[in-house]
Amino acid sequence: MLTEEIFNDLIKTAMSRGGSYGDIFLEDRTPLVIQMEDDKIEKITTGIERGIGIRIVYDDKTAYAYTNDLTRDTLLETASSLSRAVKTKSINTLLNLEKIRPKTGFIIKKRPDNIPITDKIKLIRSANQRARTFDRRVRQVSVTYSDFVQLVTIANSEGVLVEDERVQTLFAVSVIAEEGGVIQTGYEALGGFTGFELFDENSVESLAERAAGRAVLMLGARRIKGGRMPVVISSEAGGTMIHEAIGHGLEADLAGQGLSVYSNKLGTQVAAPSVTVIDDATLPGKRGSFRIDDEGAEAQKNILVSDGILTAYMYDKLNAIKDGVKSTGNGRREGYRSRPIPRMTNTFLAPGKADPAEILRATHDGLFVRKMGGGQVNTVTGNFVFDVQEGYLIKNGQISDPVRGATLCGNGPQVLNSIDLIGSDIGFAIGTCGKDGQGVPVSDALPTIRIPDIVVGGEV
């Protein structure tokens, strides 16, 4: 790793012509990906990714450069070249870097890089076998195991110098089932900021069974008839709706540019009084967790919406400088080749007081969503569309026939204002969130909720 003196020299050189803020991001990542297709290990990918990113913020703009050549001369030349992007009078940048230790602590019991690859392949084969033997209609199974250990060192012109180690482990099963020309899929994944102990607490066979079971179940499901109806979303469904319907709109770059339906709405009601939305990077073991963000700011728990009132946006350094506020610790990047931007971490709607079973019983007819699929949102208007991966009709307050082909279509603020029942439970789902060509690990969560009236897409 580089010395403190080098970090000082790089920031001074990069900001020698001016700038309101500068930082250095040094990354050393060791990833591993193992993929199984058609009963065979198709791909094992590993290696070392090492490089450094240097950034200057000036006049609310960003200049960014990176290199994987970590020799002193190359680093100083890269910083010097970057400095020429700033066309202002030279200033003397005096730095006294203070090494800080992250306050948030996560315990990794079994580092994945210490586990033999044969043990990882054994898990993959076990999940593959369970999915393939689940039902004769299972046609294809794909299993992926991945992990990485990432060492980062971040220094910035505010005098911060911090080091951190991040560990992520992920396991996913995808199943395709077919019968009579009808094809359905099932997908399940688990993982987070955790080591190989993930598999002491979770069974990959059960994960494969759930994925295969969903694919087979949906083969016999009839297509739902579209229309407006009440919808109960289970805590098992994950928080895709919160992530898309409000999360992206509260990222400060979009909100600050007027590209969000929530722009200029701080202090106003944007959801029902029972709705509280939180983004929390400090949760142990969650996929979106970290000790420090990619600009050296401490991980935080940020209450974005409190009792229906919009209280905060998610900030990185650049947008915090623009708005004259502090970063909320949401500056994230895919790696050293990417500049940091405001991103979600673990985003969820806080649990309420209602009994989840009572929410279902209180809904005479409608749609019950057990698992959400993908979704997309227009952050400017708030309009969204989400796929329902596993859904059932509700009849007389009980779960009835499975249905397929359902989508949820609505408007974020309108739906959040219409939620009338919030359960006391909560369930997390994991994913990789894409934005501006960058993917970062996230999780999202939702308690069981009822939306009394929403458009459900289907057959007409």
Buried (B, 14 or more C-beta within 10 A) or exposed (E): EBEBEBBBBBBBBBBBBBBBBBBBBBBBBBBBBBBBBEEEBEEEEEEEBBBBBBBBBBEEEBBBBBBEEBEEEEBBBBBBBBBEBBEEEEEEBEBEBEEBEBEBEBEBEBBBEEBEEEEBBEBBBBBBBBBBEBBEBBEBBBBBBBBBBBBBBBBBBBBBBBBBEBBBBBBBBBBBBBBEEEBBBBBBBBBBBBBBBBBEEBBBBEBBBBBBBBBBBBBEBEEBBBEEBBBBBBBBBBBBBBBBBBBBBBBBBBBBEEBBBBBEBEEEBBBBEBBBBBBBBBBEBBBBBBBBBBBBBBBBBBBBBBBBBBBBBBBBBBBBBBEEEEBBBBBBBBBBBBBBBBBBBBBBBBBBEBBBEBBBEBBEEBBBBBBBBEBEBBBBEBBBBBBBBBBBBBBEBEBEEBBBBBBBBBBBBBBBBBBBBBBBBBBBBBBEBEBEEBBBBBBBBBBBBBBBBBBBBBEE
